[in-house]
């Protein structure tokens, strides 16, 4: 009986560790995305009208065109 309890305790400990690791990895990804977004926002704020900001990260590309007077068409 004590062997069963020890096995269950060990399994619970391993599962708790895996869950904690997944939570930490997920939270780190969210935080990195927030920091990246904040950096892009700050760079965009500093650009004059008519500028284009292109950010490339691995397989993703972000293109932001800074508007001018607010006139023109929006396709």
Secondary structure in CASP SS format (residue, H / E / C, confidence):
PFRMAT SS
TARGET T0000
AUTHOR 0000-0000-0000
METHOD secondary structure of the structure
MODEL  1
X C 1.00
X H 1.00
X H 1.00
X H 1.00
X H 1.00
X H 1.00
X H 1.00
X H 1.00
X H 1.00
X H 1.00
X H 1.00
X H 1.00
X H 1.00
X H 1.00
X H 1.00
X H 1.00
X H 1.00
X H 1.00
X H 1.00
X H 1.00
X H 1.00
X H 1.00
X H 1.00
X H 1.00
X H 1.00
X H 1.00
X H 1.00
X H 1.00
X H 1.00
X H 1.00
X H 1.00
X H 1.00
X H 1.00
X H 1.00
X H 1.00
X H 1.00
X H 1.00
X H 1.00
X H 1.00
X H 1.00
X H 1.00
X H 1.00
X H 1.00
X H 1.00
X H 1.00
X C 1.00
X C 1.00
X C 1.00
X C 1.00
X C 1.00
X C 1.00
X E 1.00
X E 1.00
X E 1.00
X E 1.00
X E 1.00
X E 1.00
X C 1.00
X C 1.00
X E 1.00
X E 1.00
X E 1.00
X E 1.00
X E 1.00
X E 1.00
X C 1.00
X C 1.00
X C 1.00
X C 1.00
X C 1.00
X C 1.00
X C 1.00
X C 1.00
X C 1.00
X C 1.00
END
